[in-house]
Structures are given as structure tokens and as C-alpha cells.
């Protein structure tokens, strides 16, 4: 469901209030239903808020019918919906001072003492206060444990998905339907990468793209421009504004600026390049730079012009997650340049090479590649371990190649009907036509008749024409 609405239907509010009174008591239910208003500039409130269809369907009552992820999602929705209609908690903010017997040290704790739990009865994890025990003034206490801690001032936390969405809402940029795709797009294009705790960090190529756009397309990379464009789109969709004039107003200056920058801005002015040090073995410089697929290090000076003169391409290796060309050390660069690494040879006298590609670490032997499991590193994996990984991959591929079922000859094509495992799931084939096994069917229980029917329907279905790229 797509909505950032905070509206709840009268029927749900009535049901929720009855449930709260019956389960927790009248003290937990406010005198009248609570109504909330969105603070988001671009809120789309045509829909109702996301809520359970019935308060009576508590998370525990339907847990046995849901998988773990679905249960946690439903529990979150149910708890927030019910808690939104409960009385607030009453927490007394308190500071407790504890003096040593000689009054030389004073230990202080700040937090809260719960006077009335209110909505916390349902969502206790929403309490941001440190809960303190109830103490009497002048009471004697015994020291249980001393834990020394050192605190350092930390920089502001990096954005998470939630904090980015909050920032976009404040600037009036995007809509609920575009928040997730926007974040996915910048990650897929390599402009941003996920760190620990789902924090997002810009990559070298992301910083470069941002620098170029903010320097040469200032009027486009502007919060107010983007928010204003969103508003224009809304008025166009409502029929209050002419789309041709809106596009003309934007595209004319944009095209002129783009053509101008295409002629005046050179690749050499944009691409970042940094000499990190000298390789102790070859004496060649180790250079970090940004390429089409991100930041990398190379051994020796070489650029795209080397292709024209057929110069030998130097050894190169992509930077690892969390590394940057601005902070990369010589030791880290040398470690990266270990790859691609010839681990050894197999019994057929073929070299086994360990490397990292766009889709992660892998082994290459002969004409095939094998993905490397997460518990192995291409920099340290041994020849014996390589052979075991390759052998296991061969077994898996052989197993995948075996048909799940052989259903005999197809009456139309006279091809053998097989149920097989595919990249996107099980499918049925007669050698010419392929059709996915429906989700409501078990691959090993498909009958010949149902397979023939599915293949016939697929043949009669008009093929989708692929749009030619311009």
C-alpha cells in the first residue's frame, strides 16, 4: 500500500476505543478519538493510514499463520495503530544524586520514573527515557560495581533510509511512491553504499558526480527547484497547469547549458587522480583514480589513450567497501593489487585465478567462473580450498541440470516435456517453449496434462516485443 496519510476511519477508531477499554481499562482510553495531521509538504492523504483490518486480530492470534518477517511487520502496524488511540504515558523526569559516605564523590543518574504507562502498555520500545527505580531520599545504598567508560565526541551520524526520507519530506522533494526507488537508484548506480547498521555512505564516484552537478548545473541541483517541480507536476495532474509551458520553461535553459558544458568541460578536469606511492617491487607508481565503475588503483601510469597505442594494460583493482581514494594508504593499495591472484593449477594444468568482479569475489579456471562463498577471501584462499569450492559448484550445476520430472512427449511439437530448475525458479519446457511453473503448483507433482495445457497457453500468448533502444 502507498500512503503517508494519518487518517483513520471512524469505524476503526470506534473499534479501537472499545478494545482499549476492555483490555486495558478506561484510564487508557482518551475522552475522544485522537486525530493527527501530517507535517509533510507533499503528503498524499487520499488513502487511509496503514492499519489492521480489525483490532481483534491481535498479532499473537494470527502468528501461527505468518512467517517471521510478515509477523513482525503486522505486529508493528497493529501496535502503532492501537497505541495512537491511547492516553499518553506520564513519565516524571528525575535526577538522582548519590553521595559517597565521605561526601567526596557524587554519582548522578538522569532519567524518568513511570507514573502511568499509557500507550507504553502496547509499545514499550518507544520510551526514550532511561527508566530509574523509585528511591527514597536519604536511603543508604551499597556499591555493586564500577564500570569505567570513556566518551569521545563523534561526528553526526550518516543518513539511514528513514532519516533520508524525513529530510526529503522536509524539503518537499519526492512522494511516498518515489522515496524507496530514489534510494535504490543511487545505490544501484554505485553513488552510495550501505555500511554497518544500514547507514548510507557516498562512494568516490558518488562524490565526483555530486561535485560536477553542483558546480556546472547549480540551478538544477537545488532543493527549491526540485520541490517547485514536484508542485508543478501536482498542478499539471490536477489540470490546473499546462505541461507544455512547464517543460519549455525548464528544458530550454537546461539544453543550452548542457550543450555549453559538453564543449567546455573536459574529462581531465573532472576525473580525480592521486598518486599514493611507489611499488617496492617494480618501482612503478601506484595511482588511485575514478573510472566508469567506481574507484580503483593501478600499477603504473596508464589511461584510455593507451588503448589506441596498444599499450599493455597495467594491473588494476577496485577499492573495497568503505575505502576512498582520498584516504587510501600505500599498504592498503598494495593489499588490493594482490588481485587478480594466481592461486595455482588444477590437475588439468589450468590456472586457478582468484579475483573480485562487479558481482563479488570469484574463481576463474579454464573458461568458467565460480562465485566465492562469503567465508573465503580471494586474497588468502588456498589451492586445496579452491578445488573444493569448484568441485562443489560443479555438483550444484549438475544437480540443477537434472530435470525434476520427465513427462513424456509433447503432442504438438513432439519434444520431450521436462520440468527443470531455472535461474528464476522451476519451469516446464518442450525444448522450444518455456513456461514458468505457477506458484500454486508443486514442480514435482505436475501432471503431463497440466504441462501440455500450460505450454499450449504459452504458445498462443502473443510475444512481447522488445523496445529498441534509441
N, C-alpha and C positions, 0 to 999 in steps of 0.2 A: 504494500500500500504506500502511496506517495502523499504525505501530508505533514505539515508542521502546525496544523490547527490545534488550538487548545479547547475547542468547543466539545462539550459532551451533551448527548441528547437528554431531554427531561426524563424519559423512561429509565435510562441508565442511572441518572442521578437519584431518582426515587428508589430504585432497587438497591443502589449502593448505600444509601442512608438507612434503609431497613436492615441491611446486612450488618452495618457497623453497630447499630443499636442492639441487635440480637446477639452478636458475637462478642462485642467489647463493652457494651453498656452505653447509656445515654450521654455520659460525660464526654465520650469520644466523638460524638456527632454534633456539628455546629447547628445553630438555630435555623439557618437557611443554607441552601446549596452554595458551594463556592464556585465562582465564575472567574476565569482567568482570561487575560488578553495578551496576545503575542506582542513582543517588543521588536520583532524582526520587521525591517522595512519592506521586504518582499514576500511577506508571509502569504501562503496560498491557503485560505481558510474555507474554501468551498466544501471541503470534506470535513467529516467529524474527526476528532482526535483518535489516535490508535488506542483501542481499549478492548477488554474481553467482551465477548458477546453476552455473557451473563456472569455476574459476580458470584453466583452459586457454583460456577465451575472453578473451584479453587485449584491452584497448581497441584496440590497433593492428590486431589480427587481424580486427576487425569494423567498423573505421572507415568503410570504403567503403559499408557498408550503412546507415549512420546519418547523420542531418542533424547540423549543428554542435552544436545545443543538446543533443540526445539523446546525442551522443558525449561531451560534457563531463560530463553527468550520470553516464553509465555509467563514465567514467574516474574520477570522484570516488568512486563506490561501490566499484569494483574496487580502487583504490589503498588506500582506507581499510580495506577488509576484509582485504587481504593484509598491509598494514603492521601491523595489530592483532595478527598472529601472528608478528611478527619480533622479534628481540632489540632492546633499546633502544640508542640511539646513545650513545657516550661522548664527551662534549664537555668539554674542560678549560677552565674559566673562567679567563681571563687578563687581567692589566692590564699594558700596555706603556708605559713611560715613556721618552720620547726627549728628551734634553737638547741644547741648542744648544752649539756649540763653546766658548762663553764661560761656559756654565752659568747664563746669565741667564734663559732661558726653559725651561720643561719642558712638553712636549706629551704628553698622556695619552690612551690609547685602551683601552677596556674591551670585552671580547667573549669569544669562545671559539675554541679550536683543536680541530678534529675529530680525535679519536684513533681512533674506529671509527664508521663511518656508520650501521650498524644499519638500522632501519626508514627512515632518511632516504634510503636507496638507492631507495626507492619513492616517498616523499612528502617531497621536499626542501623544499617550501614551508612545512612545519610547524616549521622551525627558527626560533626566536625570537631566538637569539643573533646578534650581529654576528660574522661569521667573520673572524678575524685571520690573517695569514700567519705561518708559522714563522720566528722570528728568533733569532739568536744574541746572547747578552749581550755587550755591548762592541762590536758591529758598527757600522761607520760607515755613515751614510745620507745621501743627497742630498735637499735640499728640492725637491720638484716643483712644488707650487702651494699658495698660501694662499687659503682661502675664508672670508671673514668672515661670521659668522651671528649674528643677534640673536634671542634666545628670550624670549617673553612667557608668563607663566603663563596658561593657558587654563582656562575653566570645564569641568566634567565634560561628556563627550560626550553628545549626545542619544541616546535609545534608537534602536536599529535593530530589525528584525524578530527577529533572533537574540537580542539582549540582552533584549528584552521576553519572549520565550518562556522564556529562562533565569530571569528574575525570577518569572514565573508558576509555573514548576516549583518554585522555592524556597519559594514561599508555598503550594504545593499547590492552586493555582487552575487549573481547566480540565483538559482531557485532550488528547492528541495530535490528536484529530479536531476539537477546538474552537479550537486556537490560531490557525490561519490565518483561519477565519471571524470570530473576535473582532477581529483586526487589520483585516480587510477592512470589517467593520461600522462601526468608529469612523472609518475613512477615508471610506467611502461617505456617512456622515451628516454629514460636514464637521467632526467634532470634532478631527481630526488631519489634517495634510497632510505629504506627502513633500518633503523638501528635498534638497540635493545629497548624493551618496554614500548615498542611500536612508535618510537619517536622518529620524526622525519628530518633528514639532513640533506642539504643541497650537495650535489656532486660537482666536480670541477667543470664538467660540460654544462651543468645547470647554471652555475655562477657565470660562465662565459656567455651563455645565451642571454641571461638577465642583463649583464653589463652592456652587451651590444644593443639590446632592445631599449633599455633605459637611456642610452647615450644617443642613439640615432632615431628612435621612434618615441620621443618623450610624450607626445600628445596622445599616443595610443596606450602606452603603459602608464596609465593614470587611473587611480581609483575612481575619481569622479566621472571620467569619461565612460568607464565600464558600467558604473551604476546608472548613468544617464542613458546609455544604450539599452540597458535592461528595461528601464522605464519606457523608452521609445517602443521597444518590442511589445510591451504590455498594451500600450495605447493603440498600436497597429492591430494587434489581435482583437481588440475591442471595437475596431472600425473607426476610431477617433483620429487616426493619423494616416497619412498617405505613405506607403512604404517606399515608393519610387523616390520621393524627395528626401527621405531619411537616408537611403542608401547613397544617393547622389552627394548629399552633404558630407558623408563620410568618405566615400570611395575616391572622389576627385582629388582632394589633397593627399590622401594616402597613396594613390597610384603615382602621383607626381614625386612625392618624397621617396618612394620605393625605387623608381627609375633613377633618381638622382643618386641615391646611396649605392645602387648597383654599379654605377660608373666611378664613383669617387672612393668608396671603401674597398680596400684590398684585403685579401685573405691574410697576408703577412701582418696587417695592422691589428688583426683580431686574435689569431691563434696564439695562445700562451706557450712559452717555451722557457725551460730553466735547466741550466747545466748543473747537475748535482755533484759531480766529482769525476775522478779518473778511475777506470777499472784497473786494479793492480796487476792483473794477468796480461791483458792485451795492451794496456796503455792508452786505450781509446776513451773518449769522454762518454759519460753516461748522461743522457738527456731525457728529461721528463717533458712531455708535451700533451696537448689535447688533440685527439683525432675524431673521426666521424663517429666512432662507437665509444668515446669516452677517453679518460686519461690513461697514458701508458708511458713506459720507459723504454728507451732503445739504446743499444750499444753502438756508438759511433754516430757521426752526423750524416743524416740522410733525409731527404724529403721526397715529395711526389715527383719532382723533376728527375729523380733517379730512375724512374720507370722509363723515361724517354731515352736515357743513355744506357739502359740495361745494366745499371749498377747493381751489384749484389745487395739484396735487402738485408739489413742488419738484424740481429736478434732483438725481438721486442716482447714485451709482456705487459698485460693490463694491470692497473693498480687494483688492489683488493678493496673490499668494502670498508669504508671508513678512512681510507688513505686519500691524501691530497697532494698534488704536485708542489704546493707551496710549503708543505711541512715534511715531505718525504726525505729521509736521511739516506746517506750513501749505503749504510748497512742494509736498510730496507730495500733499496734499489737492487743491490747485489743479490739479495734473497729472492727477489722477483725474477731476476734474469737467470735463475737456475732453470726455469722452464723456457721452452719445451725441453724435457729431460729424457734422455735415452736410458731406460732402466736396465735393459739387457736384450737378449734374444731368446726366442722360443725354440722348441725342438725342430721347427721348420727353418731355422736360421733367419727368422723375420724379426726386425727390430720392434721392441715394445716401447712406445713413446708416451710419457705422461705429460699432460698439458691442461690448461684451463681455456675454455672457449666461451662463446656468448651464453651457452646454456649450462655452464658449470664445468667442474673438472672431469676429465675423461682419459681413457687409454686408447691409443691407436696402434693397431697391429695389422700388417698386410693392408687390405682395402677396407677394413671395418673399424668402427669406433664403438667403445663401450663406456657408458657413463660410470663414473667412480662413485661408490657409496659414500655417504657423509662421514663415516668413521675412518676413511682413508684420505691422506693428503698426497697430491701428485708430487710434492717435493720430497717426501720421505718413504713412499711405498716401495717395498722390496720386489724383486723379480718373482719370488715364490708367491707373494700376495697378489701380484698382477695376474699370474697364471690362474690362481684360484678364482679371482673376480671374472676373468674372461671365460673360464670353464663354466661358472655359474650362469653367466649371461647367455652362453650358448645353450645351456639346458633350458633356460626360461624361453628362449626363442624357439627351440624345438617343440616345447610344450604348447606354445602359442600357435605354432604352425599346424598342430594336430587338430582335426575337426572335432567339435563337440559331439556332432551326430552326422551320420550319412543316411539320408532319407530316400535314396534311390534316384531314378531318372526323372527329369522334368518332361512332361508330355508335350510341351510346346517347343523347347529348344533341344531336347534330348541330352542336355547336360546333366551332370551329376549334382543333385541338390545337397549342399553341405551347410551345416551350422558351424560357424567359426568364430574365434575370438579376434576382434579387431582393435585398432587404436582407440576408437570411440565407443567400444562396447561390442557385444555379440551381434552377429549379423548372419543373414541367410544369403547364399549365392548359388547360381547355377553355372558359374563360370563367365557369364556375361552381365547379368543383372544382380546387383547387390541391394538388399533391403535390411534395415536395422530390425532387430528383434524388439517388438513392442514391450514397454515396461511392465505390462500386466501379464507377460508370458515368461515362463522359465525356459532358458535356452535348451536344456536337456530334456524337456517334456513336449517340445513342439512336434506335432504330427506331420506326416507327408502332405495331407490335405490342406492343413492351415498354411504350410510353407508354400505350396503351389498357389494358394489364394493370395498370399502376400506378394509373391513375385509377379503374379498377373496384374494386380493393382498397381504395382510399381511401374510395370512396362506401359500401362495405359495412361499413367500420370504424365502430363506434359513436362518436358525437361526445362529446368531453369536456365535461361540464357545469361551468361556472364557479361556484365557490362564492361565494354572495352575501356581501358584507361586512356585518357587523352594525352 
